[in-house]
Every structure is written in C-alpha cells, then in structure tokens.
Amino acid sequence: MLITKLDKHHQKADFDCGNEALNRFIRQQAGQLLKRNETVIYGAVDKDRLAGFYTLSACQIMQADDEALLKKQSPHSPIGCVLLGRLAVDKRYKGKGLGSDLLLHAMRTVRKLSHMMGLAFVIVDAKDDNAQAFYEKYGFRELTRCPKRLCYAVKDIPLG
Ligand SMILES: CC(C)(COP(=O)(O)OP(=O)(O)OC[C@H]1O[C@@H](n2cnc3c(N)ncnc32)[C@H](O)[C@@H]1OP(=O)(O)O)[C@@H](O)C(=O)NCCC(=O)NCCS
C-alpha cells in the first residue's frame, strides 16, 4: 500500500478507526492544521480509500522529564524532538500489519529529517494503556515525570 503525504484532495470522510477523537481529527480538523503548517500527515492509501495515517510535528522535552533516561542530554536547554502526534488504522485494515508499517515509515521519515535539523527523540502521547502497549512493543519508553508520554532515541532508529 502506498504511504504518501496527505493533502486536501485525499478522501478522508469515511475513515473509521473506532476512536471518535481520531476520526473527528482526520475527517474535520486535519485540513485546518495542514493549512496552518502545524502538522504534516502521512496516509496509507488503498486506491482512493484512506486506510491509516500518522502525523508529525515539532516538540521539545526537558532533561527533568526523566533524569535517568535523559542523563546524557543537556540539563539546561530544551531537547528538540518530533511528536508522532496521532497514529490510526481504519477498522477494515486493522490486524494486518499496517500500524507497524506506518510506525516504521514515521521512524524512517524522522531519521531523514534528523540529518537536516537537531532531533534527539521521537515522542508519542499514548491515549490509553492499549496504545502505550503498542508503542512499548516497538521499544518506546515512558518518561518517568510524564505519564503516558513515551520516547525513542533517533540514534537508535534502525538503518534500512
Ligand atoms: C494501534 C493501531 C494503530 C494498531 O494498528 P494495526 O494495523 O491493527 O496493528 P498491526 O497489525 O500493525 O500490529 C502490529 C503488532 O502490534 C500488535 N498490536 C496491535 N495493537 C496493539 C495494542 N493495542 N497493544 C499492543 N499490541 C498491539 C499486534 O498484535 C502486532 O503484533 P505482532 O506483530 O506480534 O503480531 C490501531 O489498532 C488503531 O488505530 N487503534 C486506534 C487508535 C490508537 O490507539 N492509536 C495509537 C495511539 S494514538
């Protein structure tokens, strides 16, 4: 399946991942965020149908968010990161590996970006225990001072 940057001509109206907040985001709110350059959305497109998507935007964390995990980072300056803000797969495509394909695509996109600007971690905010378990399966670790906020070091993203 093709994973591509989404724009307004892609059909998003009948996307249904089972989570109303994520459905509302992609059906109604995404267009405005794209217009304001506040996020970039990558979608897996099956013919004309949107099967899954993820979003990327800039964010920062501080060493104090997890002093043990981030002990090699500067204690004084914000740490430049990418927020993998949303990741969702339409119900009709769940359980077929698309979620992991999108996550891998996101990590590779971040690695390429990290050659152009300082990016130390990929950050995700898991919306519940299930989402947290999904990310932990791929090596994300929760920041001790920020419940449900997980990180993955850009330097550890596998090549290939
Ligand atoms: C989480 C989500 C993206 C997974 O998509 P998917 O296409 O069904 O996942 P995959 O088929 O790629 O599964 C990959 C692996 O993750 C596992 N997995 C899937 N959902 C999981 C979950 N909620 N918790 C733990 N592991 C999970 C699968 O069992 C599979 O493991 P395996 O390779 O050992 O068989 C999808 O269920 C979804 O859109 N959920 C609603 C939105 C959401 O929670 N988004 C994430 C946080 S914002």
The ligand as an SDF file (V2000), in Angstrom:
LIG
                    3D

 48 50  0  0  0  0  0  0  0  0999 V2000
   -2.9390    0.7820   17.4680 C   0  0  0  0  0  0  0  0  0  0  0  0
   -3.2050    0.5970   15.9550 C   0  0  0  0  0  0  0  0  0  0  0  0
   -2.5900    1.7680   15.1930 C   0  0  0  0  0  0  0  0  0  0  0  0
   -2.5740   -0.7370   15.5070 C   0  0  0  0  0  0  0  0  0  0  0  0
   -2.7880   -0.8890   14.1140 O   0  0  0  0  0  0  0  0  0  0  0  0
   -2.8320   -2.3430   13.4140 P   0  0  0  0  0  0  0  0  0  0  0  0
   -2.6820   -2.1400   11.9430 O   0  0  0  0  0  0  0  0  0  0  0  0
   -4.0230   -3.0790   13.8550 O   0  0  0  0  0  0  0  0  0  0  0  0
   -1.5290   -3.0100   14.0370 O   0  0  0  0  0  0  0  0  0  0  0  0
   -0.6050   -4.1220   13.3450 P   0  0  0  0  0  0  0  0  0  0  0  0
   -1.4800   -5.0880   12.6100 O   0  0  0  0  0  0  0  0  0  0  0  0
    0.4730   -3.4490   12.5630 O   0  0  0  0  0  0  0  0  0  0  0  0
    0.0320   -4.8070   14.6230 O   0  0  0  0  0  0  0  0  0  0  0  0
    1.4000   -4.8050   14.8210 C   0  0  0  0  0  0  0  0  0  0  0  0
    1.6850   -5.5130   16.0940 C   0  0  0  0  0  0  0  0  0  0  0  0
    1.2120   -4.7330   17.1980 O   0  0  0  0  0  0  0  0  0  0  0  0
    0.3330   -5.5130   17.9920 C   0  0  0  0  0  0  0  0  0  0  0  0
   -0.7200   -4.6360   18.4410 N   0  0  0  0  0  0  0  0  0  0  0  0
   -1.7200   -4.0780   17.7270 C   0  0  0  0  0  0  0  0  0  0  0  0
   -2.4900   -3.3090   18.5110 N   0  0  0  0  0  0  0  0  0  0  0  0
   -1.9330   -3.3920   19.7590 C   0  0  0  0  0  0  0  0  0  0  0  0
   -2.2550   -2.8360   21.0100 C   0  0  0  0  0  0  0  0  0  0  0  0
   -3.3050   -2.0220   21.1570 N   0  0  0  0  0  0  0  0  0  0  0  0
   -1.4690   -3.1560   22.0820 N   0  0  0  0  0  0  0  0  0  0  0  0
   -0.4000   -3.9710   21.9580 C   0  0  0  0  0  0  0  0  0  0  0  0
   -0.0310   -4.5330   20.7860 N   0  0  0  0  0  0  0  0  0  0  0  0
   -0.8050   -4.2410   19.7090 C   0  0  0  0  0  0  0  0  0  0  0  0
   -0.2090   -6.5980   17.0640 C   0  0  0  0  0  0  0  0  0  0  0  0
   -0.6120   -7.7380   17.7790 O   0  0  0  0  0  0  0  0  0  0  0  0
    1.0040   -6.8780   16.2130 C   0  0  0  0  0  0  0  0  0  0  0  0
    1.8970   -7.7380   16.9110 O   0  0  0  0  0  0  0  0  0  0  0  0
    2.6210   -8.9690   16.1610 P   0  0  0  0  0  0  0  0  0  0  0  0
    3.4610   -8.3170   15.0680 O   0  0  0  0  0  0  0  0  0  0  0  0
    3.4430   -9.5700   17.2470 O   0  0  0  0  0  0  0  0  0  0  0  0
    1.5170   -9.7960   15.6330 O   0  0  0  0  0  0  0  0  0  0  0  0
   -4.7230    0.5000   15.6580 C   0  0  0  0  0  0  0  0  0  0  0  0
   -5.2960   -0.5200   16.4390 O   0  0  0  0  0  0  0  0  0  0  0  0
   -5.5140    1.7720   15.9120 C   0  0  0  0  0  0  0  0  0  0  0  0
   -5.7010    2.5870   15.0020 O   0  0  0  0  0  0  0  0  0  0  0  0
   -6.0290    1.9590   17.1400 N   0  0  0  0  0  0  0  0  0  0  0  0
   -6.8590    3.1190   17.4780 C   0  0  0  0  0  0  0  0  0  0  0  0
   -6.0310    4.3710   17.5820 C   0  0  0  0  0  0  0  0  0  0  0  0
   -4.8280    4.2380   18.5060 C   0  0  0  0  0  0  0  0  0  0  0  0
   -4.9210    3.6670   19.5800 O   0  0  0  0  0  0  0  0  0  0  0  0
   -3.6820    4.8010   18.0640 N   0  0  0  0  0  0  0  0  0  0  0  0
   -2.4160    4.7330   18.7960 C   0  0  0  0  0  0  0  0  0  0  0  0
   -2.1920    5.8390   19.7440 C   0  0  0  0  0  0  0  0  0  0  0  0
   -2.6740    7.4540   19.2860 S   0  0  0  0  0  0  0  0  0  0  0  0
  1  2  1  0
  2  3  1  0
  2  4  1  0
  2 36  1  0
  4  5  1  0
  5  6  1  0
  6  7  2  0
  6  8  1  0
  6  9  1  0
  9 10  1  0
 10 11  2  0
 10 12  1  0
 10 13  1  0
 13 14  1  0
 14 15  1  0
 15 16  1  0
 15 30  1  0
 16 17  1  0
 17 18  1  0
 17 28  1  0
 18 19  1  0
 18 27  1  0
 19 20  2  0
 20 21  1  0
 21 22  1  0
 21 27  2  0
 22 23  1  0
 22 24  2  0
 24 25  1  0
 25 26  2  0
 26 27  1  0
 28 29  1  0
 28 30  1  0
 30 31  1  0
 31 32  1  0
 32 33  2  0
 32 34  1  0
 32 35  1  0
 36 37  1  0
 36 38  1  0
 38 39  2  0
 38 40  1  0
 40 41  1  0
 41 42  1  0
 42 43  1  0
 43 44  2  0
 43 45  1  0
 45 46  1  0
 46 47  1  0
 47 48  1  0
M  END
$$$$
